[in-house]
Structures are given as structure tokens and as C-alpha cells.
Amino acid sequence: MNFKKTLIALTAALAATTLAHADINVGVTVSATGPAASLGIPEKNTIALMPQTIGGQKVNYIVLDDASDTTQAVSNARKLVTESKVDVILGSTTTPNSLAMIDVASESQTPMISMAASARIVDPVDAKKKWVFKTPQNDIMMSLAIATSMADSGVKTVGFIGFADAYGEGWFQEFGKAAALKGLKIVADERYARNDTSVTGQVLKLVAAKPDAVLIAGSGTPAVLPQRALRERGYAGKYYQTHGVANNDFLRVGGKDVEGTLLPSGPVLVAAQLPATHPVKKSATEYVAKYEAMYGKGSVSTFGAHAWDAGMLMQVAAAKALGKAKPGTPEFRAALRDALEASKDVTGAHGIFNMSPTDHLGLDQRARVMVKIENGAWKYQP
């Protein structure tokens, strides 16, 4: 009898020890190939810079490529929660992919931190989106920066061309609000697909409308296409892009065709040029140093920094959740979600995060700057 009691006690102790040392499993899906690869590759690279332990617990990163495809992103998310039993999902890279993954996060009650821009990913926070957070600045924040820049430089009319998906539509809606506030009139509205090779028809309509400026709402290298076509047609007005193009691949592919372009960006893009008093300069510079130490000078991009910020939020929240539950359990996932929602003064590479039950982004105007492309490089605009 005593032997049985001892065996039971030893078994229970072993089980408790195993549970106490359960690894934290982090699922990642990014667009490392396909049209959004110039965004997804630096995100994937950044995962290697994330902590290998949190609160003494080992962290496993399971990284999958969704090839910029919505269906694959959903498949990856389901695989991560059902097969890998992840405690949190980081991803995906694009707005359409992230929107499609929300149902998986909600159904499995797994917190998800998106690295895509649209406010629709987290707003409004409802029963499904209570499990979803994101790190990139909202479109309205960046739209206001563009509209202010336009108005200050004398622009009255604007031509718009954006992706024919949730990214382009989200930007049109948000920029429309900002334009109205600044007295700007949108005189043309065109769309194109991320994998299109020609936008001649759309550009002819834009040129015919004779706008003072054109806003191209695309991301990554596909955003070069309309600007190059406009240059070829002799359009001489002002060019604006969104923060979806803030990486060196855009500069490389765009070349002389993107010279003079203005865009809003997270501070990390011009970290070295920021004034010493900027509240994000220190944290942005630290990320740049870590990334370039591993991948080479000049290799950093804002998109990798969105992944870094997702990792920062995950790290802070997971450390708190460990005090309430064990990794690999529904209780841990719930505690992690609650901790993410309660994030306060988490300083990332792009901004300072203060989330709430109604705000699953938590950034303010400290997370944006205006940038101009000069001589093939990013130039901070005070």
C-alpha cells in the first residue's frame, strides 16, 4: 500500500515538474515568398532575434511561409493551433491574410498578433477580435500625416490608386476621411491587383484627372508599378506612397522613378536621423543594430520592426501569463491574451504601446514620421 502511495506521489510530482517546464510555443506565418515577400522576409529574419527563453521557460518558434496567399495563411494558422499546439500566433504579413486568420484565432481561443496595417484587423474589438492584436500603425494615423503634408504644400486635388483588396480599400476609406478634414478633393479612384504587370488604363484616367498629387496605396515592390507608369506618361505632380513601401527593395526596384516620393513611416526607418529627444530613438536604434549585426548594414526595414514589436509584446505578456498558468493550456492562452490587452508603456522599435479592451494597437502619434526619398535613400522630414 505504501509502495502504491509512493508511486502515485512520484508520478504526480513528475507530471507537475513536466508541466512546470512546458515550453512556450510561438506559431509564425509570414509571406516570405510571393508578391509580399519583400515585407515577409525581414519579418521572418527578425524571428531569429527574438528571445529563446521567457521567465525561464524555453521558447519554440514554428515558422511557416504562406506565400502571400490568403488560403495558405488560414491553413498555416490551423496547422499551428491543431498540430503544433501554439500558445500565440504572430502574423501574417498582409491585411487580407490577417483578416482571413481571425476566425482561426477566435475559434481556437489563441491570441494572434498581426504584422499587417489595416485597422479592420482589430477594430472594432468584438467577440472574435478580442483575440487579435497588431503592431503596424493604423491607416488613419498615416493618412492624416499624408493629408497634412499635402495641404501644407498647397495640394488641392488628389488622384488615388490602390490595391484591389482590403489594403487598398481600407486606405481609400481612411484617406478619404483625412482628405475631407484637410479640404482635399479626390478626383480619381483606381485599383489594381498585386500581381498585375500593367496599369496603363488606370494611369491614363489618373493623368486625365490632372490631380496636384497622386497617392499610391500599395505595399512592397508592386507599389512601384503605378508610379513608374505615371512617370512614363509625364505626370509631374507630387507623389505619395503609404508606409507599406518602407523597405530597401522598394528603393532598389523603383530606382529613379521613386525619387522625390513622400510617405509616412515608423521611426525605425530613419532611426539614426531622429533627434536625440525623440521618444523612440533609443529603442529603434537598438533594433537596427541587432538586425544589421546579423544581416548586414543597410538591411533593416520597417516590416521586420513590426515583427520585432510583436515579439516584444509577446515577451512581456507571456512573462505575466506564466504567473497564472502553464504553457500549452487554454488558461495560459487566455492569460496571455489578457496580458496583451493590458500592455502599458511597452517600448518597441516603432512606438510605445498602450493597449486597452477597445484598442488592440495602442500606438499614438509618436509612432509616425514623414520621410522623403532623396538620392535613393530615406530622408527624415522634421
C-alpha positions in Angstrom: 0.0 0.0 0.0 2.8 2.3 1.0 4.6 1.4 -2.3 1.5 2.3 -4.3 1.1 5.6 -2.5 4.8 6.4 -3.1 4.5 5.5 -6.8 1.4 7.7 -7.1 3.1 10.6 -5.4 6.2 10.2 -7.6 4.1 10.1 -10.7 2.2 13.2 -9.7 5.4 15.0 -8.9 6.9 14.1 -12.2 3.8 15.3 -14.0 3.9 18.6 -12.1 7.6 19.0 -12.9 7.0 18.3 -16.6 4.1 20.8 -16.7 6.1 23.5 -14.9 8.8 23.2 -17.5 6.5 23.1 -20.6 7.8 25.1 -23.5 6.2 28.2 -24.8 5.3 27.5 -28.4 5.0 30.5 -30.8 3.5 30.0 -34.2 4.6 32.3 -37.0 3.1 32.7 -40.5 4.6 35.3 -42.8 4.7 36.0 -46.6 8.3 35.0 -47.2 7.5 34.3 -50.9 5.0 35.8 -53.4 4.1 39.4 -54.0 4.6 40.4 -50.4 8.0 38.7 -50.0 9.9 42.0 -49.5 7.8 42.5 -46.4 7.7 39.0 -45.2 11.4 38.1 -45.5 12.6 40.8 -42.9 9.8 39.6 -40.6 11.0 36.1 -40.9 14.6 37.2 -40.3 13.6 39.1 -37.2 12.2 35.9 -35.6 15.8 34.7 -35.2 16.5 37.8 -33.0 13.6 37.0 -30.5 14.2 35.6 -27.0 14.9 31.9 -26.7 13.6 31.9 -23.1 10.9 33.9 -21.3 10.6 33.7 -17.5 13.0 30.7 -17.5 10.8 28.8 -20.0 12.2 27.7 -23.3 10.5 29.3 -26.4 10.0 27.4 -29.6 9.3 29.3 -32.8 7.4 27.4 -35.5 7.8 29.5 -38.7 5.7 28.8 -41.8 5.5 30.6 -45.2 2.0 31.5 -46.5 3.4 32.6 -49.9 1.3 35.8 -49.8 -1.8 33.6 -50.2 -4.9 34.0 -48.1 -5.9 30.4 -48.3 -2.4 29.2 -47.3 -2.3 31.7 -44.4 -5.5 30.2 -43.0 -4.2 26.7 -43.5 -1.0 27.6 -41.7 -2.9 29.1 -38.8 -5.0 26.0 -38.4 -1.9 23.8 -38.6 -0.2 25.8 -35.9 -3.1 25.6 -33.4 -4.1 22.0 -34.1 -0.7 20.3 -34.7 1.9 22.5 -33.0 -0.5 23.5 -30.2 0.9 27.0 -30.2 0.2 29.5 -27.4 0.2 32.5 -29.6 0.3 33.3 -33.4 2.5 36.0 -34.9 1.3 37.0 -38.4 0.5 37.4 -41.1 2.3 39.9 -43.2 -0.6 41.3 -45.3 -4.0 42.7 -44.4 -6.1 40.1 -46.5 -4.2 37.2 -44.9 -4.5 38.5 -41.4 -8.2 39.2 -41.8 -8.7 35.7 -43.0 -6.9 34.2 -40.0 -9.2 35.9 -37.4 -11.7 33.1 -37.4 -9.0 30.6 -36.5 -7.7 32.7 -33.7 -11.2 33.2 -32.3 -12.3 29.6 -32.7 -9.2 28.1 -31.0 -9.0 31.0 -28.5 -5.4 31.6 -29.4 -4.0 35.2 -29.2 -2.8 36.5 -32.5 -0.5 39.5 -33.2 -0.7 40.6 -36.8 2.0 42.4 -38.6 -0.4 43.9 -41.2 -1.6 47.5 -41.3 -5.4 47.8 -41.7 -7.4 48.9 -38.7 -10.1 46.4 -39.7 -7.9 43.7 -38.3 -8.5 44.8 -34.7 -11.3 47.4 -35.0 -13.9 47.2 -33.6 -12.9 44.8 -30.8 -15.7 42.3 -30.8 -16.1 38.7 -29.7 -13.8 37.5 -32.5 -11.3 40.3 -32.5 -10.8 40.2 -28.7 -8.1 37.6 -29.5 -6.4 39.7 -32.2 -3.8 42.4 -31.8 -1.5 44.2 -34.3 1.7 46.2 -34.4 1.7 48.4 -37.5 0.3 51.9 -37.4 -3.3 52.3 -38.4 -4.1 53.6 -41.9 -5.9 56.7 -40.4 -2.8 57.7 -38.5 -0.7 57.6 -41.6 -3.5 59.1 -43.8 -3.6 62.1 -41.6 0.2 62.5 -41.9 -0.1 62.4 -45.7 -3.1 64.7 -45.9 -1.4 67.3 -43.6 1.7 67.2 -45.8 -0.3 67.6 -48.9 -2.3 70.6 -47.5 0.8 72.2 -46.2 2.5 72.1 -49.7 -0.5 73.6 -51.5 -2.1 70.4 -52.9 -5.9 70.8 -53.6 -6.7 67.7 -55.7 -5.6 64.1 -55.3 -5.6 61.1 -57.6 -5.8 57.7 -55.8 -4.7 54.3 -57.0 -4.5 51.3 -54.6 -4.6 47.5 -54.4 -7.8 45.9 -55.4 -8.1 44.2 -52.0 -8.7 45.0 -48.3 -5.4 47.1 -48.1 -6.4 49.4 -51.0 -10.0 49.7 -49.9 -9.0 50.4 -46.3 -6.6 53.1 -47.4 -9.2 54.7 -49.6 -11.7 54.9 -46.8 -9.3 56.3 -44.3 -7.6 58.7 -46.6 -11.0 60.0 -47.7 -11.7 61.0 -44.1 -8.3 62.7 -43.7 -8.7 64.4 -47.1 -12.0 65.8 -46.1 -10.5 67.2 -42.8 -7.8 69.0 -44.8 -10.0 70.3 -47.6 -8.6 68.0 -50.3 -10.6 66.7 -53.2 -10.2 63.2 -54.5 -10.6 63.5 -58.3 -9.8 59.9 -59.4 -10.0 56.5 -57.7 -8.4 53.5 -59.4 -7.4 49.9 -58.4 -5.0 47.2 -59.5 -4.0 43.7 -58.4 -0.8 43.0 -56.5 0.4 40.7 -59.3 -0.6 43.0 -62.3 2.1 43.7 -64.8 0.4 46.7 -66.4 -1.8 49.6 -65.1 -1.9 51.6 -68.3 -5.7 52.1 -68.3 -5.8 53.2 -64.7 -2.9 55.6 -65.2 -4.4 57.2 -68.3 -7.5 58.0 -66.1 -5.4 59.5 -63.4 -3.4 61.7 -65.8 -6.6 62.9 -67.4 -8.0 64.0 -64.0 -4.9 66.3 -63.6 -4.5 66.0 -59.8 -2.0 68.0 -57.9 -0.8 64.8 -56.2 -1.2 61.1 -56.5 -1.4 58.7 -53.6 -0.4 55.1 -54.4 -1.9 52.7 -51.8 0.2 49.6 -52.4 2.8 47.7 -50.4 6.2 46.2 -51.2 7.7 46.3 -54.7 4.3 46.0 -56.5 3.7 49.6 -55.4 6.4 50.7 -57.9 4.2 49.8 -60.9 1.8 52.7 -60.9 4.5 55.3 -60.1 6.7 54.1 -63.0 3.7 54.2 -65.4 2.8 57.7 -64.2 6.4 58.9 -64.8 6.3 57.4 -68.3 3.1 59.3 -69.0 4.8 62.5 -67.9 2.8 63.1 -64.7 4.7 65.9 -62.9 2.7 66.3 -59.8 3.6 65.2 -56.3 3.9 61.5 -55.5 2.9 59.9 -52.2 3.1 56.3 -51.1 2.0 54.6 -47.9 4.1 53.1 -45.1 3.7 49.8 -47.0 6.7 50.5 -49.2 9.2 51.4 -46.4 12.0 48.9 -47.3 15.1 48.9 -49.4 13.6 46.6 -52.0 11.2 49.4 -53.0 14.1 51.8 -53.4 16.1 49.2 -55.5 13.2 48.3 -57.8 11.9 51.8 -58.0 15.2 53.5 -58.8 14.9 57.0 -60.3 11.1 56.5 -60.7 10.5 56.9 -57.0 12.9 59.9 -56.4 11.1 62.7 -54.5 8.3 60.4 -53.2 6.9 61.4 -49.8 5.5 58.8 -47.3 4.7 58.3 -43.6 6.8 55.7 -41.8 7.5 54.3 -38.5 10.5 56.0 -36.8 12.8 52.9 -37.2 13.2 53.7 -40.9 15.2 56.8 -40.1 16.3 55.9 -36.6 19.8 57.4 -37.0 18.4 60.7 -38.3 15.9 61.2 -35.4 16.6 64.0 -32.9 18.0 62.7 -29.6 14.8 63.8 -27.9 12.6 61.5 -29.9 10.9 59.0 -27.5 11.5 56.0 -29.8 15.0 56.8 -31.0 16.8 54.6 -28.4 14.6 51.5 -29.0 14.5 52.0 -32.8 18.3 52.3 -32.9 18.7 49.1 -30.7 16.6 47.1 -33.2 18.5 48.4 -36.2 21.8 47.5 -34.5 20.6 43.9 -33.7 19.2 43.3 -37.2 22.2 44.7 -39.1 24.6 42.8 -36.9 23.1 39.6 -38.2 22.1 40.6 -41.7 24.4 43.4 -42.8 24.5 47.2 -42.8 21.5 48.8 -44.6 19.4 45.6 -44.5 16.9 46.7 -41.9 13.3 47.6 -42.9 10.2 48.8 -41.1 8.5 45.4 -41.7 11.0 43.5 -39.7 10.5 46.0 -36.9 6.7 45.2 -36.9 7.7 41.6 -36.2 10.1 42.8 -33.5 7.4 44.8 -31.8 5.1 41.7 -32.0 7.8 39.8 -30.2 8.3 42.5 -27.6 4.6 42.5 -26.8 4.5 38.7 -26.7 7.5 38.5 -24.4 6.1 41.0 -21.9 2.6 39.3 -21.9 4.0 35.8 -21.7 6.1 36.7 -18.7 3.0 37.9 -16.9 0.9 34.9 -18.1 3.4 32.4 -16.7 2.4 33.6 -13.2 -1.2 32.5 -13.8 -1.0 29.3 -15.9 1.3 26.8 -17.7 2.1 27.0 -21.4 0.2 24.6 -23.6 -3.1 25.2 -21.8 -6.3 27.2 -22.6 -5.7 29.0 -19.3 -2.2 30.2 -20.4 -3.6 31.4 -23.8 -6.3 33.3 -22.0 -3.9 34.8 -19.5 -1.6 35.8 -22.4 -4.5 37.5 -24.2 -5.4 39.4 -21.1 -1.8 40.5 -20.6 -1.6 41.7 -24.2 -4.7 43.8 -23.7 -3.3 45.3 -20.6 0.0 46.2 -22.2 1.2 49.6 -20.9 4.3 51.6 -21.9 5.8 48.7 -23.9 8.5 50.5 -26.0 9.0 48.9 -29.4 11.0 49.8 -32.5 8.1 51.8 -33.9 6.4 53.3 -31.0 5.2 52.9 -27.4 2.2 50.5 -27.0 -0.6 51.2 -24.5 -3.5 48.8 -25.2 -7.0 48.6 -23.7 -10.1 46.5 -24.1 -11.2 48.8 -27.0 -7.7 49.4 -28.6 -5.7 46.4 -29.6 -3.0 48.5 -31.3 -2.2 51.1 -28.7 0.1 53.4 -30.7 -0.1 57.2 -30.8 1.5 59.9 -33.0 4.9 59.1 -31.6 4.9 56.1 -33.9 5.0 58.1 -37.2 7.3 60.4 -39.1 7.3 61.8 -42.6 10.0 60.6 -45.0 11.2 61.7 -48.4 13.2 59.6 -50.9 16.3 61.6 -51.8 19.2 60.2 -53.9 17.9 56.7 -53.4 17.8 56.9 -49.6 15.3 57.7 -46.9 15.4 61.3 -45.6 13.7 62.3 -42.4 11.4 65.3 -42.7 11.2 67.2 -39.4 
